[in-house]
Amino acid sequence: MSRGFRGRGFVIDSLDPFATLPAIVTRPAAPPLNHDYNPWTYPAPEHTTPEQIEAQLQYQRELAERCDTHFSSGVFISPLAALFCRNLTLGENSYIAAYCYVTDELLMGSNCSMNVHCVSRGAVQIGNDVRIGAYSAFIAVNHRFDDTGVPIRRQGIEEKPIRIGDNVWIGSNVTILAGVSIGSHSVIGAGAVVTRDVSEYSIAVGNPARVIRNRRTKKSGGVATTGLEEEVASFGKKAAEQWQDIIGRFEFDDPKMGPCYQGKVGIPNDRSLRRTADAIEIAAMFGSLPPLRSREEFAGFFQQVQDPETGIFFDPWVDENRGDSKRLECRTSAYNFLTAGYALELLNASPLYPIAILGHLPPPELIDKLNSLPWHDAAWGAGAWIDHYATAAYLQKKYFQPDFALETLFGWLQLHADSFSGMWGRPLPDQGWLQAVNGFYRMTRGAHAQFGIPLPHPERTIDTVLAHASDIRYFGESRKNACNFLDVIHPLWLCANQTDYRKAEASAWVREQLRTILKKWREGEGFGFILESGNAPQAQASLQGTEMWLSIIFLMGDYLGISSLLGYQPQGVHRIKIGLPLGQG
């Protein structure tokens, strides 16, 4: 039975210390924990002495002399907390830890925790089974400030109660403002600033806090699904069922190269190494291989076009000057480090020859080259050059020269990243941030993402990318091409590996765009490079468009934490795994 006493008309229940005395006598010899900082251990017999229980009950009696109180059994209130209350109520087994600051009125149910350094001001009502992380604040009072002719300090205050339901988890550093109600069974993410009501079973994050999903959702493969999540799961199922028929539409038999793939149906000149690589990457997303050739035959298809002297992969359908000693400058052939290199990797094969062209750029010349790239007016081209160089270096390190050094490249990139924008390029009057952001993607895809190197200024990068994402010239309703969307979602995804800065805001943009993209899937055909209707060549369903949008959809889903619903993962050029952590051979 509990023993009680009365304080200002309220019954204060306390534990009967004798009820647990036998267990206390047999407790371990280790000294008890300090309940001020670990109150959840009170009054467990193995962590609490009879003297500690009596000291806590005495402190509760002292509080009853200062304010109206009602404490049930198992309550712990740290004497290190600052309490200036007119009404303080704690249900069974609830506690207030050290350095909390509580004023006015706090009504707390059973099994609640208020961890160290929390603040509660004004009238705050908390249900049962509520966990409150350290440094969180409930601010139920506000200064009035409507009269600009009177100092704010003289305008008085207004009070709007805060109400928290049952079974709520409030993370650390959360701020809940006056008048807000948090529905039962909700989760408020760390660092959130809650300015409006949150309904039951919600998960809310960010500043200002936004609900990102409802906890009462059915499960699909162990992952919560509702609304957008159901659309994503449905899309993944369709893609898995249709990918083989889709790539089959693009098969053709070349007199010189044999069976391979073209980019668009009925357009003979849309042929290149990349188109066959696209088909291989789409199949690899679903753990398979295109049925057109065997694994060994596909590997030979790419190996036969590598130049033994330089290591470059020449495209048999593209006429270029093979005598040019600056072959790394040719975007067509340089991109084939990605096209052929990753295709061979997916085929469990390798290039036949070292990438000797890299030897033409020792550190001083590489620095000169990096300085000479068109960062100010053509940052996409500058980023593309680094993407090609870094991928060539990846192939060289992985297959031929494990000690190939990349310190010069990453040292230059670290020193030249703009601390204000996070970019290496600049905005242009007629294009905005397009060149800079697209160049950022190309460069960091091949360099930072490929070798697992952190970005120098991820939060500033997010600011710039989100500013660019709001530009209707590139992201309006009828202006959606795969490059522009990939060049936004990949930087956001990459930055999210380092910071949650503006995550809620970016997630809202991603969700909105993802819903639109999913609706553009053409049954049995895939995606065009641009998501527009009509007969424009780039609007026609293609291997490139299908592979890129499938990758974009995955990155968007992964950013939102629902990519497992898709049932596939990008491979090759748009893979998400680190290729070769820097320093490893």
N, C-alpha and C positions, 0 to 999 in steps of 0.2 A: 504493500500500500504506500501511497505517497503521503507525505506530511505537508501541511500548508499553513500559511499565515496570511494575514490581511494587510494590505498597504493601500490606504486611501480608498477603501471600498472595493478593491479588486483582490481576488484570491490569488496568491502566489503559490504554485505547487513546486515542490522540490523532490529530489530523489531521497529515498530512504537509504542512507549509507550502509545501514546494517544488513540490508537485503543482499548486498553484494560482498559483504565482508569475507566470507570464505574464499571467494575467488581472488579477492585482493590480497589475502594472506599468502596465496600460492603464486603470486605474480612473479615474473622473471626478476633477476637481481639488477638488470639494467635500469638506469635512472629514467624516470618518466619524461615524456616529451613536454615541451613548453606549449601549453594549450593556447596561449595568446596567438601563436602563429600556426598551430596545427589543431584548431578547435574540433575538427572532425574526429579526433581521437578521444574526446571527452564524452561520456564518463566510462569508456571501455576499461574493465578491470585491469587489463594488462598494461595500460598506460596511465592509470589514475590512482592516486592514493586517497585514503579517507580524509587526510588533511587538505588535499586539493579540493575535494568535494565541499568540505566545510568552508573553506576560504571562498569558493565561488558562491555558495549560498549566503554567506555573510555579505558579500559584495552586492548580491541581488537585494538583500534587505536594505542596504544603504541606498540603493537606487530607488527603492520604494518610498523612501523618505523625501525624495526630491521630485518625483513625478508619479502620475498614475501608471501603474504597471500591472501586467498580468503575464507571469512566466509559468509555463508548464514544465513537466519533468524533463530532465536531460538538457536543459538550456545552458548555454555557456556564453557569457559576455565578457570580453577581455577588458580588464581594468585600464588597459592602454588606449581603449577607444574613447573618443570625446563625445559625450552624450548630453544634449541639452534639449530634452523632450518634455512635452506636456502629456504625451501618452505614448507608452512603449509596451507593445504586446508581442510576445514570442511564443509560438506553439511548441509542442513537444519536439525535443532533439534539434532545435534550431540554434544558430549561434551567430555572434558578431565578433569578428577577429580584430586583431590589433590595428590601431591607427585609423579605424573608421571614424567618420564624422557624421553624427546623426542629430538632426534638430526637429522640432515641432512634433510630428506624429508619425510613428512607424508601426504598422500592424502587420505582423509576419506570421504566416501559418506554421504548420509542422514540417520538420525535416527540410528546413531552409538554411542556406549558408550565405553569409555576407563576408567575403574574404577581405584580406588586408587592404587598407587604404581606400575603401569604398566611401562614398558620400551619399547621404539621403537628406534632402532638405525639403520642407513643406510636408504635405499630407501624402504619404505613400502607403499603399495597401498591397500586400504581396500574399499570394495564395499558398498552397502546400507544395512541397517538393520542388522548390525553386533554387537553382544554383546560380550564384552571382560571382563572376570572376573579379580578380583584384583590380583596383583602380577604376572601377565603374562608378557612375554617378547618376543619381535620380534627382533632377532639379524641378521640383513642383512649384517653385516661386519665381516670379519675374519682376524686374523693375519696370514701372510704367515709363514711357518716353514719348507719348503722343504730343505733349505740349513743348514745342521747341523754344518757348520763351521762359521756361522754368528749368533749372538744373535737374538732371535726371535723378540725382540723389534726393530731391525734395518732392518728387511726384508719387512717392509711395510704391508699394508693391502689390501684386495681385497673385493669388494662389489658385492653381488648378490641379486637383489631385491626380496622381499617377496610380494606375491600377495594373497589377501583374497577375495573370491567371495562375492556374495550377500547372505543375510539371513543365516549367520553363527553364531553359538554360540560357543565361546571359553571359557572354564571353568577357574577357578582360578588356578594360579601357572602353567600355560601352557608355555612351551618354544618352539618357532618356529624358526628354524635355517635358515641360508642364502640360498636363491635360492628356497625355498619351496613355492608351490602354494596350497592353500586350495580351493577346489571346492565349488561352491554355495550350500546352503542348508545343509551343513555339521555340525556335532557336534563334538567338540574335548573335551574329558573328562578331568576333573580336574587333574593337575599334569602330563599331557602327555608331552613328548618331541618329537616334530615332526621333523624328519630328512629327510623325503621324501614327494613327492607330495601326496595329498589326493584327490581322485576324488569326483565329485558331489554326494550329498545325503549320504555321508558316516558318520558312527559313528566310531571314532578312539580313542583309549585309550592306556595308558601304556608308558613305556620307554624302547626302542624306541616305538613310537606310532604305533599301528597296527589297521587296519580296522576290526571291529568285525561284522558289518553288514551294509547293505544299507537301507536307509530310504524309498526308493521307493519300497515297498514290499506290496503285497496284504495282506489282513487281513483274519485271520481264527479265528472266535470266539473272535475278538477284539485283537488278538495277531499277530504281524507281522510274516509273513512266507516267506521264500525264501531259496532255496538250502537245507541245512541241516534241516532247520525248517520244510520244506515240508516233508522230509523223516521222521522226528520225528512224525509229525502229522499223516502220513500214517501208521507208525508202531503202534501208539497208537490205531488207529482204528482197525487194524488187531488183536491186542492183546485183545481188548474188544470183538471182534466177536468170538475169538477162545478159550478163556480161559476155558470155560465150557467143551468143547470137549477134551481139553488137560488134565485137571485133571481127566476127566472120564476114560482116558486110564489107570490110575494107581489105580483104585478101586480093592479091593479084600475083601473077607469075611473070617476073621480069626476065627477058631473054638472057641477060648477063648475070644477074644476081640470084635468080631462081625465085621460089615462093617467098613472098614478103608482104608488107602492108603499105597501103597508101593512106593519105590523111583524110580525104573526102571521097565519097562515092561519085564516080563519073568525071573526076577531074584528074587526068593523067599526069599533069605536071606537079601535082602535090605529092611528090615522092621524095623521101630522104631517109637517112638512117634513123632519124628521130621517130618516124612513124612506126617502124617495126619495134623500136624501143618502147614506144607508148603502149603497144599491144602487150609486150612482155610485162611492163609495169602494171597494167590493168589486171592481167592474169595473176601476177604475183600478189596483188592486194588480196586475192581470194585463195591464195595458197596453191596456185596452179601454174600451168604453162600453156601458151597458145598451142592448139593442136596442129598447126601448120607444119611444124618441123620438130625434130627431136632436140633435146637440150644441147647435144654435141653439135648438131647442125646449126643451130642458132648461134652458138659460140663461134663457130668457124665463120659465120656470116659477118660478124663484127671484127674478128681477128684478121681477116684477109685484107681489110682496108687500112690497117695501121702501117704507117711509114717506118721502116726499120731505122732510118737515119735520125729522124726527129722524135718519133713516138706519137706523132699526131695521127688522128683517124680522119682520113679523107673521105668525103661523101661521094659515092660513085655517080650520083645524080646532079652534082653541083660542079660547074666548071670553074676552077680557080687556078691560080698560078702556083704550081708546085715548086717553082724555082725561087720563090720569095723566101728569103732567110728569116723574115719576121712573121712566121706563120702564126705565132701566138696573137698577132694583131688581127687576124681574120676571124670575125665572129662566127662564121659558119663552121669552119673547121675547129676552132677553139671550143665551141659549144659541144662538139663531139667528145670531149673529155667526159662530159656529163652523160651524153647519149650512149656512147659505146662503153664507157667505163662502168657505169652503174648496171647496164644491161649484162655485161660479162659477170659482174659481181652476183647478180641475181641468178645467173646460169651456173654458178659455182666454177667459173672460169676466170682467167686473168688476161691482161694484155700480153702480147708476145715479146714486146720490146720496151726498154726503159724510156721514160719521157725525157729524152736528151735535150729537148729544146729549153728546159729549165736551166741548164748550164750556161745559157747565153746571158743570164741575168745574175751575176754575183751581187752581194749586198749593196755596194755603192751604186751599181747600175739599176738595181731594183728600186732603191730610194729615188733615184732620178726619174725612173719611170712612174712611180707612184705620185711624185710631185707634178709630173707633167700631165696626168690624167685630167679630163675636163670636168672637174668637180663643180665649178661655178655655173656652167650653162648646160651640161649634159651629164648629170650625175648618174643617170641610168647606165650610160656607156662605161663610166668609170667603175661602177659597181660590177657590171658584167665582166669587165676585164679581170677584176680581182676574183670573181667567182670562177672564171676559167683557170686562172693561175693557181688558186688554192685547190681546185679539184685535180688539176694535173699533179700538184704536189702531193695530194692525198694518194693518188695512184702510185706515184714514185715511192712514197714512204711505205705504203702497204705491201707492195710487190717487189721492189727492187732496192731501195735505199732507206732503211729504217732511220738512219741518222740525218736524213735530209732536214735542214734547219728552216724553221718558220719564224724565228725570233725577230728577224728584220721586218717581216710583214706585219706581225701583230704589234710590235713596238711602234711602228709608224702609225698603224690604225689607232692605237691607244692615245698617242700624242696629238693626233689631228682630228679626233672626234670633237664636235662642237658641244661644249658643256651646257649651252642654252637650249639647243634643239635636239641633241642626241644624234644628229645626222652628221654625215660627211659632206653633203651637198647643201645648197641654199635654195630658197623659194625663188621662182621666176615670176615676173610681172604677168605674163600671159598664161602660165601653167600652174601657178601656186606651188604646192609642195610635191607635185606629181613626180618630177625627176628625182628629187632628193629621196622620197620615200621608196620609190621603185628601185632606185640604186641601192638604198640601204638593204632592201630585201635580197637583191642579187648578191651583194657582197657578204652579208652576214650568213646567208644560206651556205655559201661555199667555205667561209672562213670560220666564224664563231660557232655556228650550229654544228658544222661538220667536225670540228675539233674540240668541242666542249669548252669554249672560252667564254667567260662572262662578258656581257655588253658593258661598255664604260659608263653610260648614263641612261639606264633603263627607264627611269621615271620621266626624264625629259623626252625620251623617245616616244613614250606613250602619249604625252601631251601633243607632240607633233603629229603622230599617226592619227590620233582622234580628230585633230583639227583638219587633217587631210580627208578623213573619212566623212566629214560633214560637207565636203565640196560637191555640190549637186552636178557639176560638170562631169564628174566621174562616177558618182554613186547615186544619181537620180533614178527614178523609176524605170526609165528605158535606156539607162546607160550602165550596163553591167557587163564588163568583159573580164575574162578569167585572170589576166595579168594583174589588173588593178586590185581585184579582191584578194588574190593570193599575196600581193605585196602589202596588204594591210593586215590580214589575219596572221600571217607567219610572224611578222614583227611583234604583234600583240601576244601571240602564243609564246614566242621566244622570251619576251620581257617577263611574262607571267612566271617563268621559271626562277626569276630573281625577286619579284615584288608583286604584291597585290594592289599596288597603287591604281586607283580609278577602275578597279576591276568591275564593280557593279555597273558603272556607266558604260564601260566597253562591252560588258555582257549584254546589256540592253540592245546596243547596236548590233551585236552579233546575232542575237535571237531574232531580231526583226529581219535582218538580211537573210538568215538561214531559212526562215519560213518561205520567203520569196523564191530563193534558189531551188528549194526542193520541188516547188510546183513547176519548174521549167524542165524537168526530166521528160524526155520524149520516149514513150514506151517502145522498146525494141531498137532504139536508135542512139540513146545517150544524150549528150549535151553538145551544143555548138560552142565555139569559143566565146561568142557574145550571146547573151540571153535575150535575144530579140526575135520576134517573128519576121518572116519574110524570106526572100531568096538571096540575100546578100551572102557571099561566100563564107564570111566569118560566122554567119548565123546558122549555117548548115551543120548538122551533127557531124562530129569529127572525132578521131582518136585523140588528138591533142586536147580538144575541148572536154571530152569525157574524162580523160585522165586528170586534167587540171581541176575540174569542178569536183570530181570525187575526192581529190586531195583537199581542196578548200573545205568541203563539207566535213571531212574528218577533222581538220584543224579547228573549225568552228565548234564542232561537237566536243572536241577534246578541251577547248578553252572553257566550255560550259560544264565540263565534267560528265558528258553523256556519250562519249565516242564509242564506248563498249556496246551500245545499242546498234551500231552500224554493222558489226560483224566483219569489218575489213580494216586494213591499215595501209596507208601509202607506203610504197616501196620505191627504191631507186632515187630519182632526182628529188622527190618531195617526201622522202622518208623522214621520220621524226627521231630516229635513234642517232646518237653520236656515232660518226663513222670510225674515228680513230682519235681517242683522247690525246691531246698534245703531250709529247714526252714518251709515248709508247710506239714501238715499232710494229 
